[in-house]
Amino acid sequence: MIDVLVIGGGNAALCAALSASENGAKKILLLESAPKKERGGNSIHTRNIRVMHDAPMGQLTDAYSEDEFFEDLLKVTAGKTNEALARQVICESSTCPPWMQRHGVRFQASLGGTLHLSRTNNFFLGGGKALVNAYYRSLESLGIEVRYDSSVCEIEIEHGRVHAVCVQSSQGLKERIVAKAVVVASGGFESNREWLRDAWGPAADQFLIRGCRFNMGVLLRDLIAKGAQSIGDPTQGHCVAIDARSPPYDGGIVTRIDCVSLGIVVNKYAQRFYDEGEDFWPKRYAIWGRLVAQQPDQIAYSIIDAKAQGRFMPPVFPGETAQDIGTLATRLGLNPQALTATVEAYNQAVVPGKFDHAVLDNCHTQSITPAKTHWAQRLDTPPYTAYPLRPGITFTYLGVRVNERSQVLFDDFSPNLFAAGEIMAGNVLGQGYVAGVGMTIGTVFGRIAGEQAARTALLV
Ligand SMILES: Cc1cc2nc3c(=O)[nH]c(=O)nc-3n(C[C@H](O)[C@H](O)[C@H](O)COP(=O)(O)OP(=O)(O)OC[C@H]3O[C@@H](n4cnc5c(N)ncnc54)[C@H](O)[C@@H]3O)c2cc1C
């Protein structure tokens, strides 16, 4: 019989399988929906993990205390977080980097032009793909069995105790596998368009999925239907504005448009609709997906002039450019008179100040709605460049409720079902996002889930 069966093939699942092995489990099986070449879920797209530290640590500068990390989380979630679990994640995050290194992950200095995270976030050398590959290599060296193309369609549960899982291959072959303990780390439901539509309405048809196509929420739905307590709201998730020309799945990080605060953003009627300079981009990038989703046809355009060039990470697709705003509008399919009028009104409203993108500067507008409160400069230097924007869904927050041992809660906690990663991230992230915390939650709770599952299996 399998000691510990792990469902999923991303960061949380891999950490759980490694930790189960470290804690004495002998027969460990990891089931990944994806074929081998697409393994790793959303984790392959990641670049960094947020880590608490009391003094400079490796590539991390200065200190980032438990309280500061918790304050950051509290701000973005507006209090929608389980404080005990959140502090557990934060405190244990400091032990993650050495553990990750032991399993082959390497770190590098924070990338210039990203979200200014050198103090708080550890960057993976080679990105998430290299991290995932390192963990799979470590699994192999520990003799942990991995099966690709293996989607778990159902978990057999009685009174919160798991007996077996039903797994299906892409050829439709079904198999029942009995295990002493199970870790479910199968992501959220962000790849499931029907479920997104149920949550968001028809706007969801225009969403682009930034990550993998395998996180369909099959087991999230199965567990909730079988009495697991749910946490979070299906409309909450991480949603950023990305290039409208991105592929429907797996566009990854390079499709994000990071020049919003350097120019203006208009909708399909060439109207501005939100303060582009409300706060530093790292604190605002995750609201723009929702803002675009609320616009007609869920489309918007980020417009800059030549002064902005070189001040942001260039996205993968080149922008549309023109020497004048009217021509730019025509190229975008917008009404040229309307866009020209919007830019003129904005330019007139700009109160010149001392431009400094590194601080909340005094360049702002007056007598215009919406205002632009920082980094407002006239759009007056050709060529003008525009990027079309769509909502890009990163991951969803609806999940199963867990306790500090990562046991899934039914009427009581399950004795042998544990959850880690996106499927339980809603316990810590009720709304909002602070960069890098997805990997923190998955690594910390993956390790806890693996350890607890191993202990449970050894007792049986
Ligand atoms: C473009 C992008 C960039 C990101 N950047 C960062 C970052 O820099 N830092 C950060 O902290 N977070 C980042 N995130 C969020 C991060 O990806 C997630 O928080 C994290 O990867 C979640 O890990 P996970 O293991 O729970 O899910 P995943 O990595 O998505 O893994 C889920 C796995 O479950 C498998 N699966 C699904 N259903 C089944 C089933 N029924 N049976 C078997 N297997 C199944 C999937 O194939 C997949 O392998 C980013 C996300 C995206 C999309």
The ligand as a Gaussian input file, in Angstrom:
#p B3LYP/6-31G(d) Opt

LIG

0 1
 C        2.578000      33.893000     -14.450000
 C        2.630000      33.584000     -12.987000
 C        3.653000      34.110000     -12.213000
 C        3.706000      33.851000     -10.852000
 N        4.758000      34.335000     -10.133000
 C        4.845000      34.059000      -8.822000
 C        5.999000      34.419000      -8.077000
 O        6.989000      34.938000      -8.607000
 N        5.996000      34.142000      -6.734000
 C        4.940000      33.526000      -6.112000
 O        4.973000      33.332000      -4.910000
 N        3.863000      33.119000      -6.811000
 C        3.794000      33.358000      -8.141000
 N        2.720000      32.902000      -8.845000
 C        1.693000      32.121000      -8.124000
 C        2.233000      30.686000      -7.947000
 O        2.346000      30.109000      -9.211000
 C        1.361000      29.830000      -7.085000
 O        1.071000      30.427000      -5.875000
 C        2.060000      28.477000      -6.793000
 O        2.745000      28.018000      -7.905000
 C        1.052000      27.469000      -6.377000
 O        1.651000      26.199000      -6.266000
 P        0.719000      24.924000      -6.259000
 O        1.627000      23.767000      -6.183000
 O       -0.364000      25.071000      -5.274000
 O       -0.024000      24.972000      -7.693000
 P        0.545000      24.623000      -9.132000
 O        1.976000      24.924000      -9.263000
 O       -0.377000      25.268000     -10.112000
 O        0.398000      23.056000      -9.214000
 C       -0.853000      22.425000      -9.289000
 C       -0.586000      21.061000      -9.889000
 O       -1.716000      20.224000      -9.735000
 C       -1.887000      19.476000     -10.931000
 N       -3.282000      19.051000     -10.931000
 C       -4.392000      19.800000     -11.040000
 N       -5.483000      19.027000     -10.929000
 C       -5.046000      17.768000     -10.744000
 C       -5.704000      16.513000     -10.572000
 N       -7.037000      16.409000     -10.550000
 N       -4.939000      15.383000     -10.439000
 C       -3.584000      15.451000     -10.458000
 N       -2.910000      16.625000     -10.615000
 C       -3.644000      17.763000     -10.750000
 C       -1.482000      20.455000     -12.017000
 O       -1.162000      19.795000     -13.217000
 C       -0.271000      21.099000     -11.375000
 O        0.887000      20.343000     -11.576000
 C        2.678000      33.092000     -10.231000
 C        1.663000      32.527000     -11.005000
 C        1.649000      32.749000     -12.380000
 C        0.549000      32.114000     -13.197000

